[in-house]
Amino acid sequence: MFKLFFPEQASTLSTEVDHLHYYLLAVAIFFSVGIFLAILFFAIRYRRRSERELPRFQHTGVALEVLWSVIPFGLVMVMFTWGASVFFKGSRPPDNAHQIYVVGKQWMWKTQHLGGQREINELHVPVGRPIKLTMTSEDVIHSFYIPAFRIKQDVLPGRYTTLWFEPTKTGKYELFCAEYCGTKHSGMTGWIYVMEPDEFQAWLGGGAPEGSLADRGQRLFQDLACANCHKTDNTGRGPNLTGLFGRTVQLASGGSVRVDEAYIRESILQPAAKVVAGYQPIMPTFQGLVNEDGLLQLIEYIKTLGAPAGTAPAEGSGPTDKLQGAAPPTQPSMGTSTPAKR
Ligand code: CUA
């Protein structure tokens, strides 16, 4: 019966979202029907029977007043706490989630795996593993929506938003853009393919021919001459980026900031916005020189420059082992541009 009205349940969150939804429906139906029947009953039972009839004034019992306040209060508090718990669960990706990047543009979804494999309007993922999507847009606001997983998140230009899910069933699920984004908005759809983990590994293959995201980030880092200032021995005019990702840094303006994807992105495009304490605001902007894909590559490269303890790089991220000792970016070895083959 519910199959008729609801999409398939294919993620860990989808059953929880549905149960909450059933509760809201049940409460709404119970009160709609109850109030309607009460109106009908009272209208007939207490109708005016003669022209001169005047009702007697009556006090309502205190007990009744308390009851009809306390019961609805309890019901809405259940909605609030239950809803909040599902919401928080849905907004916090688990630490061990498998990272995938999504870039929306008029009118397609570009997805990218850490190994460098790219897809358009398709996304292949393994079943039974939490997947974290870090998403941005090249133009207008889009919204990444997978009904079978009960997840939806706006994808904004100039900003990273995240979404996570853990598929529970293999299969093919529809992907939609859920924010009107221009003429071909309705055509901005795609498919999520949920595969068995070994099938997924086979699908990933040995990585993309042009190297993993981090590899390409390293090449971009060289091409843009970032290493001229961001030296690994702390003598550069810019901060040493080794082991930086995930740490909290002090700012020249006072205060501090945690180094995450958003901060790296901002520091590349608007270097003067949050300057690290002890450094001058001399870095030029790279706005227009690095596109969204390039930013993601640089971020992945910086992540591989030594991660803080306890955050091992996600499986399938390719050549991170090789880079983890933080090979000085000023002296690239010739081998680093080819991805490690499994
Ligand atoms: Cu993209 Cu609607």
Boltz pocket constraint, residues with backbone or C-beta under 6 A from the ligand:
constraints:
  - pocket:
      binder: B
      contacts: [[A, 104], [A, 105], [A, 107], [A, 141], [A, 142], [A, 143], [A, 177], [A, 178], [A, 179], [A, 180], [A, 181], [A, 182], [A, 185], [A, 186], [A, 188]]
      max_distance: 6.0
